[in-house]
Amino acid sequence: MSTLIIDVASEDEALAQAIAAIERNEPQPPRYLSCSQEDLLDTLTGNRFALLKALAGAGPLGVREPARRTGRDVRVVHADAKERFTSK
């Protein structure tokens, strides 16, 4: 199971951390980086946070199961996942 790290840092800070981890030969978990707290809060709305909670510890799931767990429309959940969590 992987842990998603949600972090606020500049690209330079994130790059420096990644290089340091590589030099120490440490594996890196998946990471969602935001450049500011405002950007993070704009991206991680209440519904999107509920989606992350529904996915936590669940392993691989299709889009229908998180939609069912959050009581949301499959198309909206798909759009949230595609737009915000994979394109940045």
N, C-alpha and C positions, 0 to 999 in steps of 0.2 A: 504494500500500500504506500502511495506517495502522499506527501504533505504539500499542499499549495501554500507558498509563502506570499502574502500580500504585503507589499512594502512601498514606502514613500521615500524616494531617493532620486538624485539627479542621475543622468545616464553615466556621467563620469564616476560617481560614487559606486554605482552598480557594477560598472566595468572593473573598477579597482578591486571590489569585493570578489568578483568572479575570478579575476586573475590570481588573487591571493589564494583562493580555494583550490584552483587548478594547480598552483605551485605546491600546495600542501597535499595534493592528490586526494582531495575530499570530493565525494560525489555531491552534486547540487540538486536539490528538489525543484520541482516546477515552481516558477516564480512569476507573479503578476506585479509589474512595476508601474508606479504612478509617479509623475514628477512633482505633484503637490497634493496636499490634503484636500484641497478644493476639487481637483480633478478626480481624485479617488472617490470622494463623496458624490460627485456628479455621476460617475460610472457605477458605483456600487449602491444602487437604490435599494429600498426596502425589499422589493420583489426579487431583485437579483441576489441580495444577501440571503433571502429565504431559499432561493434556488441552490446556492452554495451549501447551505445547511442541509438541504435535502440530499445533496450529492455526497456529503461528508461520510467517509467510511463505507460507501455503498459499492465501490468497485465500478467497473464499466457498466454503463446503462445507456439504453436508447433514450430518445427524447420523450417518449410517452410516459415512462415511469417518473421522472422528475416532475413532469407536468401534473401527473396524478397526485404525487406527494404534496405538491404545492397548491393544488386546486386551480391551476391555470390552464389556459388554452395551449395546446401543443404548438401551434404556430407562433404564439408569442414567446413561449419558452425557447423554441428553436431560434427565433430572431435575437433574443437576448444573448443566448450562448454564442451564436455566430458573430454578432456585431461587437460585443464587448469583451468576450473572453478569449477570442482567437485572433482578432485582427490587430491588436496592439502590440 
